[in-house]
Amino acid sequence: MLDFSNIEAYRENNRIEAKKALGGLPKSIWETYSAFANTLGGIILLGVEEYPDHTLHPIHLPKAPRLIEEFWSLVNNPQRVSVNILMERHVQLIQAEGCQIVAITVPRAQRYDRPVYLDGNPLNAYRRSGEGDYKCTKDEVWAMIRDAARVTRDMQMLPELGLEALCAESLRRYRSLMSAVRPGHAWEKLKDKEFLQRIGAASKDENGALHPTAAGLLLFGHGYAIVREFPYYSLTYREGSARVGARSEEPDGVFDFYLWVSEKLMQSRAPAWSFPALREALANTLINADYDGEQGVCITRESSRITFENPGTFRVSVDEAKAGGVSDPRNRAVMKMFTLVDIGTGGGSGLAGIYELWQKNALRMPEIVETLRPDRTALVLSFEPGESAGGGTQLVLKAAADRMLVLEHLTSHAQATSADIAARLGVSPARARTLLRRLIDEKIVVAEGSRRQRVYRLRR
């Protein structure tokens, strides 16, 4: 919680919004509520004014309790806001420097509640960036709607396509791999059409005609057919800044791309112990990509690191993903078909296992960066030396908790030094600086001042 006895030390940022509210509940409060809910969460302060020097100052709200009643009435009105994600404890009446103000803490909404929108119109949704609240584009709204659905996009049958959209050679390679990892399996002697139905790559329409599912098209489709359904579809592998392979030589479908890139990664100078984790990181990237999103999947291998980047943000929080035990794949049918041939089945023990493995081998800890406009997620695995080994899964859990503590500290304090963060977490200054660098990379935190007098704030 903020230090309300020293509120003038704060600034508006990507997690704090101040509104005077002297004329009643401001209309713009709902844009900020929507923006915080659809992004990282934040605190709305009513009865607080921002001065020209950007400092915050409380001003007495004479009818603050009535303001709170009005807020609760409207936040529970679906004609005003699509969903109320608040509990009673999230709205507080505060005494600050002799003034009564209202503090509303808005958490990040769960994916099934997003987008949080206004006035009964899903396109009237907002997000928060360094420039303040902005109205979401149609693509951003549709991405959140897709993620909110119980049935994932890749499970859908594509009735306008026939099975000729699928590459027979790609399917043959998949079936050969399945026979190798599951010799004598029950589906081994099925004909291709029935096999495709069994694995979820094809489905019958009401007339009994067989069509690919979106997952079947993504895994085995010809490039021309995939791009018709997913116009932004792109799979890229780079070594340094150079793209490897001419477009006509690169695999079209996700399955062949996985096999091709996996082989490239195994030929790299990465240590042998990392290969299962690299394969799993690659599989997770393909399983969780939003193939309707912009810029496509890109795997970049450099001399000392490998970056796995895909369109779409995390469907669970980054900290839950790091801690492990939570599975919410964007492409559930793709994951199932990968699992049938032992791809992405825990060889690297998931993201938590990757963190543990990198810590065990004393390498720089993996970095996850989420960006908006367009939505993208990147996992960076470095092979440079890092902090000393030890801690295992407990360390991963602590890393997730530490990240939240840093955000909470910078929310409740206007600024902090790396020494302040180190003391708050009970870690070394080097560890604190590492956490802060990651939050800077994620565009959540900014650094100000020279090295000796550097302070950190939440991004405006």
C-alpha positions as CSV (number, residue, x, y, z in Angstrom):
1,M,0.0,0.0,0.0
2,L,1.1,3.6,-0.6
3,D,2.6,5.7,2.2
4,F,-0.3,8.2,2.4
5,S,1.6,10.3,4.9
6,N,4.1,11.2,2.1
7,I,1.9,11.1,-1.0
8,E,3.6,14.1,-2.6
9,A,6.7,11.9,-3.2
10,Y,4.7,9.8,-5.7
11,R,4.2,10.2,-9.4
12,E,1.6,8.9,-11.8
13,N,3.0,5.9,-13.6
14,N,1.8,2.7,-15.2
15,R,0.3,1.5,-11.8
16,I,-0.9,4.8,-10.2
17,E,-3.5,7.2,-11.5
18,A,-4.7,10.3,-9.6
19,K,-8.0,12.0,-10.1
20,K,-9.3,15.1,-8.2
21,A,-13.0,13.9,-8.4
22,L,-14.3,17.1,-6.7
23,G,-17.2,17.1,-9.2
24,G,-18.2,13.6,-8.4
25,L,-17.0,10.3,-9.8
26,P,-15.0,11.2,-13.0
27,K,-16.1,9.5,-16.2
28,S,-12.4,8.7,-17.0
29,I,-12.2,6.4,-14.0
30,W,-13.8,3.6,-16.1
31,E,-11.2,3.9,-18.8
32,T,-8.5,3.6,-16.1
33,Y,-10.3,0.7,-14.4
34,S,-10.5,-1.1,-17.8
35,A,-6.8,-0.3,-18.6
36,F,-5.5,-1.5,-15.3
37,A,-7.6,-4.7,-15.4
38,N,-6.4,-5.5,-18.9
39,T,-2.7,-4.8,-18.2
40,L,-0.8,-5.1,-14.9
41,G,-3.3,-3.8,-12.4
42,G,-2.9,-0.6,-10.5
43,I,-4.2,1.9,-7.9
44,I,-6.7,4.7,-8.7
45,L,-6.6,7.6,-6.2
46,L,-9.7,9.8,-5.9
47,G,-9.2,13.2,-4.2
48,V,-5.6,13.5,-5.4
49,E,-4.3,16.2,-7.7
50,E,-1.2,16.1,-10.0
51,Y,0.7,19.4,-9.9
52,P,2.6,20.8,-12.9
53,D,5.8,19.3,-11.5
54,H,4.1,15.9,-11.5
55,T,4.0,15.6,-7.7
56,L,0.7,14.3,-6.2
57,H,-1.2,16.1,-3.5
58,P,-4.4,15.1,-1.6
59,I,-7.4,17.4,-1.7
60,H,-10.3,16.8,0.7
61,L,-13.3,14.9,-0.7
62,P,-16.3,16.2,1.3
63,K,-18.6,13.3,0.2
64,A,-16.1,10.5,-0.1
65,P,-18.4,7.8,1.4
66,R,-21.1,8.7,-1.2
67,L,-18.5,8.5,-3.9
68,I,-17.6,5.0,-2.8
69,E,-21.3,4.0,-2.9
70,E,-21.7,5.4,-6.4
71,F,-18.5,3.6,-7.5
72,W,-19.8,0.2,-6.2
73,S,-23.2,0.8,-7.8
74,L,-21.6,1.4,-11.2
75,V,-18.9,-1.2,-11.1
76,N,-21.6,-3.8,-10.6
77,N,-23.7,-2.5,-13.5
78,P,-22.9,-4.6,-16.6
79,Q,-24.1,-1.7,-18.8
80,R,-21.3,0.4,-17.4
81,V,-18.5,-2.2,-16.9
82,S,-18.4,-5.8,-18.3
83,V,-17.3,-7.4,-15.1
84,N,-16.5,-6.4,-11.5
85,I,-13.2,-8.0,-10.5
86,L,-13.0,-6.2,-7.2
87,M,-13.6,-7.3,-3.6
88,E,-14.6,-5.1,-0.7
89,R,-11.0,-4.8,0.5
90,H,-9.9,-3.3,-2.8
91,V,-11.8,0.0,-2.1
92,Q,-10.6,2.0,0.9
93,L,-11.4,5.4,2.5
94,I,-8.0,6.9,3.5
95,Q,-6.9,9.8,5.7
96,A,-3.9,11.5,4.0
97,E,-2.4,14.7,5.3
98,G,-5.7,15.6,7.0
99,C,-7.7,14.9,3.9
100,Q,-10.2,12.1,3.0
101,I,-9.3,10.3,-0.2
102,V,-10.3,7.1,-1.9
103,A,-7.9,4.4,-3.0
104,I,-9.1,1.7,-5.4
105,T,-6.7,-1.1,-6.1
106,V,-7.5,-2.8,-9.4
107,P,-5.9,-6.3,-9.9
108,R,-5.0,-7.7,-13.3
109,A,-8.1,-9.5,-14.6
110,Q,-8.0,-13.3,-15.2
111,R,-7.8,-14.2,-18.9
112,Y,-11.5,-15.4,-18.9
113,D,-12.6,-12.0,-17.7
114,R,-10.6,-10.1,-20.4
115,P,-11.2,-7.8,-22.1
116,V,-12.7,-5.7,-19.4
117,Y,-14.8,-3.3,-21.4
118,L,-17.2,-0.4,-21.1
119,D,-20.8,0.5,-22.1
120,G,-21.7,-3.0,-23.3
121,N,-19.2,-2.8,-26.2
122,P,-16.3,-5.2,-26.2
123,L,-14.4,-2.9,-28.6
124,N,-14.6,-0.2,-25.9
125,A,-11.7,-1.7,-23.9
126,Y,-8.5,0.0,-22.7
127,R,-4.9,-0.9,-21.7
128,R,-2.2,0.9,-19.8
129,S,1.2,1.9,-21.3
130,G,3.9,4.4,-20.5
131,E,1.8,7.1,-22.2
132,G,-1.3,6.4,-20.0
133,D,-4.6,4.7,-20.9
134,Y,-5.2,4.0,-24.6
135,K,-8.1,2.4,-26.4
136,C,-7.4,-1.1,-27.6
137,T,-7.3,-1.9,-31.3
138,K,-9.7,-4.4,-32.7
139,D,-6.8,-6.9,-33.0
140,E,-6.0,-6.5,-29.3
141,V,-9.6,-7.0,-28.3
142,W,-10.0,-10.1,-30.5
143,A,-6.8,-11.5,-29.1
144,M,-8.2,-11.2,-25.5
145,I,-11.5,-12.7,-26.6
146,R,-9.7,-15.7,-28.2
147,D,-7.8,-16.2,-25.0
148,A,-10.9,-16.0,-22.8
149,A,-12.6,-18.8,-24.8
150,R,-12.9,-22.2,-23.1
151,V,-12.4,-23.9,-26.5
152,T,-9.1,-22.9,-27.9
153,R,-8.8,-21.6,-31.4
154,D,-6.9,-24.6,-32.7
155,M,-9.8,-26.9,-31.9
156,Q,-12.0,-25.4,-34.5
157,M,-12.9,-27.3,-37.6
158,L,-12.2,-25.4,-40.9
159,P,-15.2,-26.4,-43.1
160,E,-13.9,-24.4,-46.1
161,L,-10.8,-26.6,-46.4
162,G,-10.4,-30.2,-47.5
163,L,-7.7,-32.6,-46.5
164,E,-5.7,-31.6,-49.6
165,A,-4.6,-28.6,-47.5
166,L,-2.5,-31.0,-45.5
167,C,1.0,-32.1,-46.5
168,A,1.1,-36.0,-46.9
169,E,4.9,-36.0,-46.3
170,S,4.6,-34.1,-43.1
171,L,1.9,-36.4,-41.8
172,R,4.1,-39.4,-42.8
173,R,7.0,-38.0,-40.7
174,Y,4.6,-37.5,-37.8
175,R,3.3,-41.1,-38.0
176,S,6.8,-42.5,-38.3
177,L,7.9,-40.6,-35.1
178,M,4.8,-41.8,-33.3
179,S,5.6,-45.4,-34.2
180,A,9.2,-44.9,-33.0
181,V,8.2,-43.5,-29.6
182,R,5.1,-45.7,-29.2
183,P,5.8,-48.9,-31.0
184,G,2.8,-51.0,-31.7
185,H,0.3,-48.3,-30.6
186,A,-3.4,-48.9,-31.3
187,W,-3.6,-46.3,-34.1
188,E,-0.6,-47.6,-36.0
189,K,-2.6,-49.4,-38.7
190,L,-5.3,-46.8,-39.2
191,K,-5.6,-45.1,-42.6
192,D,-4.6,-41.5,-42.7
193,K,-8.1,-40.1,-42.6
194,E,-9.1,-42.0,-39.5
195,F,-5.7,-41.3,-37.9
196,L,-6.2,-37.6,-38.4
197,Q,-9.6,-37.8,-36.7
198,R,-8.1,-39.7,-33.7
199,I,-5.4,-37.2,-33.0
200,G,-7.7,-34.2,-33.4
201,A,-6.2,-33.0,-36.7
202,A,-9.5,-33.4,-38.7
203,S,-13.2,-33.5,-38.0
204,K,-16.4,-34.4,-39.8
205,D,-19.0,-31.9,-40.6
206,E,-22.8,-32.5,-40.3
207,N,-22.8,-34.2,-43.7
208,G,-19.9,-36.5,-42.8
209,A,-17.3,-34.7,-44.9
210,L,-13.8,-34.5,-43.4
211,H,-12.1,-31.2,-42.9
212,P,-8.9,-30.2,-41.1
213,T,-9.0,-28.6,-37.7
214,A,-7.0,-25.4,-37.1
215,A,-4.5,-27.6,-35.2
216,G,-4.2,-30.1,-38.0
217,L,-3.7,-27.2,-40.5
218,L,-1.0,-25.6,-38.3
219,L,0.9,-28.8,-37.8
220,F,0.7,-30.4,-41.2
221,G,-0.6,-27.7,-43.6
222,H,0.8,-26.4,-46.8
223,G,2.0,-22.8,-46.4
224,Y,-0.5,-21.3,-48.8
225,A,-3.4,-22.9,-47.0
226,I,-2.1,-21.9,-43.5
227,V,-1.6,-18.3,-44.5
228,R,-5.2,-18.1,-45.9
229,E,-6.5,-19.0,-42.5
230,F,-3.8,-17.2,-40.4
231,P,-2.7,-14.2,-42.5
232,Y,0.1,-13.2,-40.0
233,Y,1.5,-16.8,-39.8
234,S,5.3,-16.8,-39.9
235,L,7.9,-19.2,-38.6
236,T,11.5,-17.9,-38.6
237,Y,14.8,-19.3,-37.5
238,R,17.8,-17.0,-37.3
239,E,21.5,-17.4,-36.5
240,G,22.6,-14.0,-35.4
241,S,20.9,-11.5,-37.6
242,A,20.8,-13.8,-40.6
243,R,17.7,-15.8,-41.5
244,V,18.6,-19.4,-42.2
245,G,17.2,-21.0,-45.3
246,A,15.4,-19.5,-48.2
247,R,11.6,-19.2,-47.8
248,S,11.0,-22.0,-50.2
249,E,13.3,-24.3,-48.3
250,E,11.9,-23.7,-44.8
251,P,9.2,-26.0,-43.4
252,D,5.7,-24.8,-43.8
253,G,3.9,-26.4,-40.8
254,V,4.6,-26.2,-37.1
255,F,5.6,-29.9,-36.8
256,D,8.2,-29.9,-39.5
257,F,9.5,-26.5,-38.2
258,Y,9.9,-28.0,-34.7
259,L,12.0,-31.0,-36.2
260,W,14.1,-28.6,-38.3
261,V,14.9,-26.1,-35.6
262,S,15.4,-28.8,-33.0
263,E,18.1,-30.3,-35.2
264,K,19.7,-26.8,-35.6
265,L,19.7,-26.3,-31.9
266,M,21.3,-29.6,-31.3
267,Q,24.1,-28.6,-33.7
268,S,24.8,-25.5,-31.7
269,R,27.6,-25.0,-29.1
270,A,25.1,-25.2,-26.3
271,P,26.1,-27.7,-23.6
272,A,24.6,-31.1,-24.0
273,W,22.8,-31.0,-20.7
274,S,20.7,-28.1,-22.0
275,F,19.3,-29.9,-25.1
276,P,16.1,-31.3,-23.5
277,A,15.3,-27.9,-22.1
278,L,15.9,-26.2,-25.4
279,R,13.6,-28.6,-27.2
280,E,11.0,-28.0,-24.5
281,A,11.3,-24.2,-24.8
282,L,10.9,-24.6,-28.5
283,A,7.8,-26.8,-28.1
284,N,6.3,-24.4,-25.5
285,T,6.9,-21.4,-27.9
286,L,4.9,-23.2,-30.7
287,I,2.2,-24.5,-28.3
288,N,1.5,-21.0,-26.8
289,A,1.9,-18.8,-29.9
290,D,-1.1,-16.8,-31.0
291,Y,-1.0,-17.6,-34.7
292,D,-3.6,-14.9,-35.4
293,G,-1.1,-12.4,-33.9
294,E,1.4,-10.2,-35.7
295,Q,5.1,-10.9,-36.5
296,G,5.0,-14.7,-36.0
297,V,7.3,-17.0,-34.2
298,C,11.0,-16.3,-34.3
299,I,13.8,-18.4,-32.8
300,T,17.2,-16.6,-32.7
301,R,20.4,-18.4,-32.0
302,E,23.4,-16.3,-31.0
303,S,26.9,-17.1,-29.7
304,S,25.9,-17.0,-26.1
305,R,22.1,-17.1,-26.0
306,I,19.0,-18.4,-27.7
307,T,15.7,-16.4,-27.8
308,F,12.3,-18.0,-28.3
309,E,9.7,-15.4,-29.3
310,N,6.1,-15.8,-30.1
311,P,3.0,-13.6,-30.7
312,G,0.7,-13.3,-27.7
313,T,1.1,-12.6,-24.0
314,F,1.1,-15.2,-21.1
315,R,-2.4,-16.6,-20.4
316,V,-1.4,-17.0,-16.8
317,S,0.8,-14.5,-14.9
318,V,4.5,-14.6,-15.7
319,D,5.2,-15.4,-12.0
320,E,2.8,-18.4,-12.1
321,A,4.5,-19.6,-15.2
322,K,7.9,-19.4,-13.6
323,A,6.7,-21.1,-10.4
324,G,5.3,-24.0,-12.4
325,G,2.3,-26.2,-11.7
326,V,-0.1,-24.1,-13.8
327,S,-0.9,-25.2,-17.4
328,D,-3.1,-23.1,-19.7
329,P,-1.9,-23.6,-23.3
330,R,-3.1,-21.3,-26.0
331,N,-3.3,-24.2,-28.5
332,R,-4.6,-27.2,-26.5
333,A,-5.0,-29.4,-29.6
334,V,-1.5,-28.7,-30.8
335,M,-0.2,-29.6,-27.4
336,K,-2.1,-32.9,-27.5
337,M,-0.6,-33.8,-30.8
338,F,2.9,-32.9,-29.7
339,T,2.4,-35.0,-26.5
340,L,1.5,-38.0,-28.6
341,V,5.0,-38.0,-30.1
342,D,6.7,-37.1,-26.8
343,I,7.3,-33.4,-27.7
344,G,7.0,-31.0,-24.9
345,T,6.2,-33.7,-22.3
346,G,8.4,-32.4,-19.5
347,G,11.9,-33.3,-20.7
348,G,12.9,-29.9,-19.4
349,S,10.3,-29.9,-16.6
350,G,8.6,-26.8,-17.9
351,L,9.6,-23.3,-17.3
352,A,10.2,-23.9,-13.6
353,G,12.5,-26.8,-14.5
354,I,14.4,-24.6,-17.0
355,Y,15.0,-22.0,-14.3
356,E,16.2,-24.7,-11.9
357,L,18.5,-26.1,-14.5
358,W,20.1,-22.8,-15.3
359,Q,20.6,-22.1,-11.6
360,K,22.1,-25.5,-11.1
361,N,24.7,-24.9,-13.8
362,A,25.5,-21.4,-12.5
363,L,24.3,-19.5,-15.7
364,R,22.6,-16.2,-16.0
365,M,19.0,-16.8,-15.1
366,P,16.5,-17.0,-18.0
367,E,14.6,-13.8,-18.8
368,I,11.0,-13.5,-19.9
369,V,9.8,-10.3,-21.6
370,E,6.2,-9.4,-22.3
371,T,5.5,-6.5,-24.6
372,L,2.3,-4.9,-26.0
373,R,1.4,-3.3,-29.3
374,P,1.8,-5.9,-30.7
375,D,1.5,-8.6,-27.9
376,R,4.6,-10.7,-27.8
377,T,6.4,-12.9,-25.4
378,A,10.2,-13.7,-25.4
379,L,12.1,-16.3,-23.4
380,V,15.9,-15.6,-23.4
381,L,18.2,-18.5,-22.4
382,S,21.8,-17.3,-21.9
383,F,24.9,-19.5,-21.6
384,E,26.9,-16.8,-19.8
385,P,28.0,-17.3,-16.2
386,G,25.5,-16.1,-13.6
387,E,25.0,-16.3,-9.9
388,S,26.1,-19.3,-7.8
389,A,24.1,-22.5,-8.0
390,G,21.7,-23.8,-5.4
391,G,18.0,-23.5,-4.4
392,G,16.3,-25.5,-7.2
393,T,12.6,-25.1,-7.5
394,Q,12.5,-23.1,-4.3
395,L,14.6,-20.5,-6.0
396,V,12.1,-20.3,-8.9
397,L,9.3,-19.8,-6.5
398,K,11.4,-17.2,-4.7
399,A,12.2,-15.4,-8.0
400,A,8.5,-15.2,-8.7
401,A,7.7,-13.8,-5.2
402,D,10.7,-11.4,-5.4
403,R,9.4,-9.9,-8.6
404,M,6.0,-9.2,-7.0
405,L,7.7,-7.7,-4.0
406,V,9.7,-5.3,-6.2
407,L,6.6,-4.2,-7.9
408,E,4.8,-3.7,-4.6
409,H,7.7,-1.8,-3.1
410,L,7.9,0.5,-6.1
411,T,4.1,1.0,-6.0
412,S,4.2,1.9,-2.3
413,H,7.4,4.0,-2.6
414,A,7.8,6.8,-5.1
415,Q,11.3,5.6,-5.9
416,A,14.0,3.2,-4.6
417,T,17.7,2.4,-5.0
418,S,19.0,-1.1,-5.7
419,A,20.2,-1.1,-2.1
420,D,16.6,-0.4,-0.9
421,I,15.3,-3.3,-3.0
422,A,18.1,-5.6,-1.8
423,A,17.2,-4.7,1.8
424,R,13.5,-5.3,1.2
425,L,14.1,-8.7,-0.4
426,G,17.0,-9.8,1.8
427,V,19.2,-10.4,-1.2
428,S,22.5,-9.2,-2.5
429,P,22.7,-5.9,-4.4
430,A,23.7,-7.8,-7.5
431,R,20.6,-9.9,-7.3
432,A,18.4,-6.8,-6.8
433,R,20.0,-5.2,-9.8
434,T,19.3,-8.3,-11.9
435,L,15.6,-8.2,-10.9
436,L,15.4,-4.5,-11.7
437,R,17.1,-5.0,-15.1
438,R,14.5,-7.6,-16.0
439,L,11.6,-5.2,-15.1
440,I,13.3,-2.5,-17.2
441,D,13.4,-4.9,-20.1
442,E,9.7,-5.7,-19.6
443,K,9.1,-1.9,-19.8
444,I,7.6,-1.9,-16.3
445,V,10.4,0.0,-14.5
446,V,12.6,2.9,-15.5
447,A,16.0,3.9,-14.1
448,E,16.9,7.6,-13.4
449,G,20.3,9.2,-12.5
450,S,23.9,8.3,-12.7
451,R,25.2,4.9,-11.6
452,R,26.1,6.0,-8.1
453,Q,22.8,7.9,-7.5
454,R,20.6,5.8,-9.7
455,V,17.0,5.3,-8.5
456,Y,14.2,3.2,-9.9
457,R,10.5,4.1,-10.5
458,L,7.6,2.4,-12.1
459,R,7.3,3.5,-15.7
460,R,4.9,6.4,-16.3
